[in-house]
Amino acid sequence: MKNLSCNIHPTIVSNILDHFLRRPEDQSTVIGTLLGSVDGTKVDIQTSFSCPLSLSQDGRIVTDTEFTERMLKFHRKVNPKEGLIGFYKTGSALDESTLNLYQYYLQ
């Protein structure tokens, strides 16, 4: 069994908090993308960016995947050493929309 370590750049936490505090009043959650590098068993999360979302009429989260793809391409041009690590989502529920996000970022 390998020991996995994760280093999160200090600005990531403040970026997520800022994103959450600036969300629209009718929005209870925010999502974003995490970028960084993996070297063996060490994960470095170095950058993040927020992703716009909206809620469907039945309350499901709808993300702007085109925006996310454009931002990923931009970040790869600026810093090719940083790759897609995953995503963040605020809130306390692990629901179907969280699983859909997971599936999207898995691709």
LUMNU-47224 format. One record per residue (C-alpha): x, y, z; chain. Coordinates in steps of 0.05 Angstrom, whole numbers. Each point is the difference from the previous one (the first is absolute). Example, Ala and Ser with C-alpha at 12.3 -4.5 7.8 and 13.67 -1.06 7.14 Angstrom:
SITE;east;north;up;c
SITE;246;-90;156;A $
SITE;27;69;-13;A $
***
This chain:
SITE;east;north;up;c
SITE;0;0;0;A $
SITE;29;67;-21;A $
SITE;-4;62;43;A $
SITE;-30;57;-39;A $
SITE;15;72;18;A $
SITE;-35;62;-24;A $
SITE;26;72;1;A $
SITE;-52;55;-10;A $
SITE;26;69;-18;A $
SITE;-26;51;52;A $
SITE;-36;41;-53;A $
SITE;-45;-58;-18;A $
SITE;-39;3;65;A $
SITE;-9;76;-5;A $
SITE;-21;-7;-74;A $
SITE;-54;-50;18;A $
SITE;-24;43;59;A $
SITE;-2;62;-44;A $
SITE;-38;-37;-54;A $
SITE;-51;-24;52;A $
SITE;-9;69;31;A $
SITE;-11;33;-68;A $
SITE;-51;-51;-25;A $
SITE;-69;25;-21;A $
SITE;-50;3;57;A $
SITE;-43;-55;-30;A $
SITE;59;-48;-5;A $
SITE;17;-46;58;A $
SITE;62;-32;-29;A $
SITE;60;16;-45;A $
SITE;46;-44;-41;A $
SITE;69;8;-28;A $
SITE;59;-35;-31;A $
SITE;65;-19;36;A $
SITE;66;-1;-38;A $
SITE;69;-23;20;A $
SITE;47;-58;-7;A $
SITE;9;-72;23;A $
SITE;69;-28;12;A $
SITE;-3;-72;24;A $
SITE;-39;3;65;A $
SITE;3;76;8;A $
SITE;-58;43;-25;A $
SITE;11;75;-5;A $
SITE;-62;42;-10;A $
SITE;27;67;-24;A $
SITE;-56;36;-37;A $
SITE;-76;3;-3;A $
SITE;-53;35;-39;A $
SITE;-74;8;11;A $
SITE;-50;-30;-49;A $
SITE;-67;33;-14;A $
SITE;-62;-41;15;A $
SITE;-74;6;-1;A $
SITE;-57;-41;29;A $
SITE;-50;-36;-44;A $
SITE;-74;4;15;A $
SITE;4;-66;38;A $
SITE;58;26;43;A $
SITE;58;-35;-35;A $
SITE;66;35;-11;A $
SITE;15;18;-72;A $
SITE;73;19;-15;A $
SITE;30;39;-57;A $
SITE;46;-53;-28;A $
SITE;22;44;-58;A $
SITE;26;52;49;A $
SITE;37;-53;40;A $
SITE;33;-28;-63;A $
SITE;22;70;-23;A $
SITE;29;14;69;A $
SITE;37;-66;1;A $
SITE;31;15;-68;A $
SITE;20;69;24;A $
SITE;32;-27;64;A $
SITE;38;-53;-40;A $
SITE;29;55;-45;A $
SITE;21;42;60;A $
SITE;27;-57;42;A $
SITE;7;-66;-38;A $
SITE;26;-35;63;A $
SITE;-67;7;35;A $
SITE;-52;-52;-17;A $
SITE;-71;-13;19;A $
SITE;-3;-28;71;A $
SITE;-75;3;13;A $
SITE;-55;46;23;A $
SITE;-30;32;62;A $
SITE;-72;7;19;A $
SITE;-25;36;62;A $
SITE;-58;-27;40;A $
SITE;-14;-60;44;A $
SITE;-38;-46;-47;A $
SITE;30;-52;-45;A $
SITE;-57;-5;-50;A $
SITE;-10;-20;-73;A $
SITE;28;67;-24;A $
SITE;64;-14;38;A $
SITE;5;-68;-33;A $
SITE;-12;32;-69;A $
SITE;56;50;14;A $
SITE;46;-57;20;A $
SITE;-16;-36;-65;A $
SITE;14;63;-40;A $
SITE;67;12;32;A $
SITE;18;-74;-5;A $
SITE;-2;8;-76;A $
***
